[in-house]
Amino acid sequence: MNPLLAEFIGTALLVLLGNGVVANVILNKTKGQNSGLIVIAFGWAMAVFIGVFSVAAYSGAHLNPAVSVALAVAGKFEWARVPGYVAAQMLGGMAGAFIVWLIYRDHFASTDCGDTKLAVFCTGPAIRNIASNLASEIIATFVLVFGVLSMVAPKSSLGAMDALPVALLVLGLGVSLGGTTGYAMSPARDLAPRIMHAILPIPGKRDSDWGYAWVPVIGSLIGGVLAALVHGHLSL
């Protein structure tokens, strides 16, 4: 499989299942309504596992612009390949979000709250304090990328289950650090679906909160680059 196609498919699966679990938990009249943060965190972990497991052999399964940039900073990925990977990831995120909307259309129509509908697509802060929100995204992404870099070419291999440690890392991040901003940690997970929220004909939707949209993008990129620099320094 072409690596760019693999990144598109992997990211689409990631967002489909990740944003899908959010829709299942927070939209009205679903089977999983009000099942809580633990279900969302576990669902996102499984989304990461399936996305990575499905395409790792073809593209390395970055599935996140912050990961691609961090790997390039760390010298583990060619800078010339970063733009193509990022484009494929963003398009994959948009495709995954579109399918979530398609599946849950009736439940979007049955939900009155515009904030709830937006939350299916993208993250938002529990308490809006831009400095704190940005710090939360930087720290969460730092932990994610530092963990991923530590898992590249490990001394021991789980074979086909090599995607499992990354999934467990995301599960830990969700239950530990997800309560402040929703732990976006990726423009392809947050900005791409946010664009789809703006485009799609969702009844009763609010604006797409563009004033906040830069926080998970910049925060994830800063966190990823810092993780690459720290990991590289420790590896010297």
Secondary structure, 3 states (H helix, E strand, C coil): CCHHHHHHHHHHHHHHHHHHHHHHHHCCCCCCCCCCHHHHHHHHHHHHHHHHHHHHHHHCCCCCHHHHHHHHHCCCCCHHHHHHHHHHHHHHHHHHHHHHHHHCHHHHHCCCCHHHHHHHHCCCCCCCCHHHHHHHHHHHHHHHHHHHHHHCCCCCCCHHHCCHHHHHHHHHHHHHHHHHHCCCCCHHHHHHHHHHHHHCCCCCCCCCCHHHHHHHHHHHHHHHHHHHHHHHHHHC
